[in-house]
């Protein structure tokens, strides 16, 4: 029995995304778990402290970052609309992310699985959106640091974030 081409590509995408999720959740050893837990707890405390003290990235909050990211990872977003939320200084970025979004959606990674937990400054006109990705193939969400950059007064998903996302689909 042969598998039709229509089924092979989505199946390959599911396998690839599941493999990435498995690798991401299994990266630490038992020896590192106590240190990782301590580091995570202190990072969460710092993040919470920054949020409660009013420290923010100029012109960007978690809600705005979430709109940018969810627009960027939506298979329904046109290339023209992608260019509004992406730093397109590198040619082909919009096409690469559009391809990722279409494959990821077939594997269950719809825009609603991306939830921005916090935003922190990462230099002048740069920010990191700590984003929880709830995998349909893993029990717990995985946090990704997605880079954003301010271009022409607008916050956009930066090239390194596109690389992070598209590498998940390989």
Beta strands, then each sheet from edge to edge (+ up, - down):
strand 1: 114-121
strand 2: 126-133
strand 3: 142-151
strand 4: 154-157
sheet 1: 1+ 2- 3+ 4-
end
